[in-house]
Amino acid sequence: MSVSTAAAAQSVCAPLTVLGRDVTVPLVTGGEVTYAALDYAASAPALQRVWDDVAAYAPYYGSVHRGAGYLSQLSTDLFENARRTVAEFLDCRPDDQLVFTRSTTDSLNLLARALPAGCQVFVFETEHHASLLPWQDARVTYLDAPRTPRQAVETLERALADRDPYGPALVCVTGASNVTGELWPVRELAAAAHAHGARIVLDAAQLAPHHPVSVRDLDVDWVAFSGHKLYAPFGSGVLAGRADWLRAAEPYLAGGGASRKVTRREDGGVAVEWHESAARHEAGSPNVIGAYSIAAACKALTEAGFDTLVARERYLIEKVRAGLAEVPEVRVLSLFGDDAPRVGVISFVVDGWNSSHFAAALSAEYGIGVRDGLFCAHPLVRTLLGSDPQTQGECGAPEAAPGEKSLNAIRVSFGAGTPDEHVERFVNAVKELVAHGAKWTYRTEEGRCVPAV
């Protein structure tokens, strides 16, 4: 995107209104400042509209399914309408099932429990732990980190060519990296999987808040994401896709709601007939407000227009990357290179700085919230840093001398609710800290760097 195009996109699209936009925080150097929330990749602030929608429904809260009362019927309709809204947002196929879960992690663990016997799973080492770890009861092949999108497809094709051609297989891949923000070639990976008789699940936790996700267009078999990254409150997630494996699997949780019929057997036990619908994996009283909040976020993002939101985010990405490029001590982490398309997630290291110290100074001295560490993607970050697993050094001590390998990284992430001022303050703060150092003294407390009293 050219500078003029980016400026035009920015000028016609204000950030969406989110909760906490006017919250002020104290600075160790004195005074207060409006908090700059730049940790969207962990949890995005809830959209004000989503919060208002939930508040409007709250007085009508009632039990879901089978209740005779008006509020119960209202809540049931709202819950099932939320399912349809989210399915439309994902452009699901008519016969797909959409299960409400607790999170992306919960969704992928549910799918892992539903794998057919003997299923082989293929997953890149670059995945978030939510999509890297749930498959350990299956036969798992961990694929090395690719350095180009084309290499990712070729690596997967080679691995699939060597698999058992008659058994079930599943590929798990992210849509956008939670470390580098880079977009993965999902459509091409899906085509490779299907060409070799495998299925594919898309971890869209970082993709769905930034770009439209179409199950049909990408031709994925399942998609998983979390509400708390999609500008909805905590505690809700989605698994949507093909119904057959889900129907054939034992319920993820056993209990009320998942069971259609329960009878006593002659031997004294119980016989259970489980639902074949999404209810099969939604035992217990469902999180109605969580489901409704996801649906409200889907509506809000759709009505705001992803074309406009994407254009403005690219403008912010360019602003941050251009600012960091002016600091020679900063190295931005990347798998696919500087020109790779990406979402608003950027990780970097600073020569001579302990990453925890740097992040603590951004917070305490500038009111900027970022994240430091390995971002629940340990193999990927260590590959990018070229470092072995180690314990981070004491706060205030250099994590690595200039030119040496860092042990951890710093991540800045932003999205539809981020004002220009927040990214501008961040870039200026990075420049000041690198040029002049921290103004305050810091200490290590329970493994974290914090300001000394």
C-alpha positions, 0 to 999 in steps of 0.5 A: 500500500502506498503512503497516499493510499494508507493515509486515505484509508486512515483518514476515512476510518476511525478506530472502532470504540472499545472498552478501556479506551479512556482508562488512565494508568500511573507512571513511575516517573509521576502523573498519569497517561491514557493506557495504550493497549498493544497486546491484542494478540493475547486478548483484544479489548471488547468492542463497546457495541458488544458490551452494550448488546450483552448489557441489553440482554442481561435482564432477560437472561434465562436457562437455555433449552427445554425451559417453558418460561418466556425468558428461557425461550428467549435465551434459547432463541438468542443462543441458537441465533448466535450459532447461525450468525457465527456460521454466516460470519465463517461462511460455513457449508450447509451441513457443517456443525458449529459447536460453542466452546470455551476457547480456541484451545478448547476447540482444538482439544475437542477435535483431538478427542474426535479423531478417528482411530489411527488418525495421523496428524501433521502440524508445523512446529511454528504453531501456537501451543493451542494447536501444537499440543492437543494431538499427542494421543494421536500419531503426530508428525511435527514439521520444521519451520518453513522459510517461505509460504511455498516451502510450507506447502512443499514440506506438507506435500512431502510429509503427506506423500509418505503417510499411510494412504488408507488411514485418516489424516489431519493437518493443523495450521494457523491462519496468521502467526501469533508471533510474526503476524505473517499470513499462512497459505491456508488455501494452498495447504488445504488443497495439498491436504485434500489431494493426499486424502487428508483433512485440515483444521484452521486455527483462526485465533489470530486471523479472524479478528483481522481478515474475513474467514470463509470456510468454503473459500479456503476449503478447510474442514474445520475452523477454530477461534476465540471470542476474547481475540475477536473483541468479545469478553472472555470464556467463549470459543468456536469449532465449526466444520464437518459433522461426521467426525464430531457425530461419531466421537464420544461426547467431549463432556458427558452430562445433561444437554449432550444426552438425548435419552438415558435409561437404566440397564438390566445390569444396573448401569445406564444406557445413553443415547447421545445427540448427533447435533452440536449439543453432543459436545455442549454438555452442561448449561451453555455460556449463552452470554459468551455465544451472544457476545461472539455473534455480536462481535461478528456482526459489528466487524461485518458491518464495519467492513473488513476492507476498511478495517484491513486498510487501516490496519496496514497503515498502522503496520507500516507506521510501526515497522517504519519506526522500528526500522529507524532503530538499528538495535531493533531486529524484527522477527520474521519467517517469510521476510519483510514483504510477507502479508501480515496482521497487526502482530510484530515481535522483535528483540533489542540488542543489549536489552533484557526483553522483560526489562524493556517491556516493563519500562514501556509499561511503567514509564510510558503507559504502554502494554505489550508482551514479552517472552515466548508467546506460547509458541516456544519452538517457533520463537526459539527458531527465530531467535536461534537460541536454546531453552534457557532461563532469562537473566535477572531483570536489569541485566542484559539478556544478551550483549549486542550481537549475541542471541536473545532468549526471549522477545517483545511483541506489540499487537494492535487492531480495529480499536487502536488509535494512531496515538498509541502506535506513535507513542510506542515507536517514540518510546522504543527510540527513547529507551534505546537511546537513553535507557530506562529512567527507573530501577527495576527488579525481578519478582517471581520471574517478572521484571517490575519497577523497584518501589 
